[in-house]
Amino acid sequence: MYVILVYDVNKRRVKKVLRCCRKYLTRVQNSVFEGTITDAKTEQLKRELKQIIVPKEDAVSIYRMESYKYTYKESIGIQIDMGNIL
């Protein structure tokens, strides 16, 4: 399955969430990740994130698509290589 994950977390937890997400997905913007991932890995990612975030302060959204085949991505402006940031 193809997923897009976005988060808005307290600055004290940003680095931990970032490290966790990087293990499973590709960073495309400061708090946006995307990629192909199995159901099992998605569940593992969610378990890890639940150990990091504070539900009353933080938000994580995961958008699931059955296949990348049916997605279309259009970017406007510069393409940022997020691989080397933080």
Helices and strands as residue ranges (DSSP letters): E 2-8, H 14-22, E 26-29, E 32-36, H 39-52, E 59-65, G 68-70, G 82-84
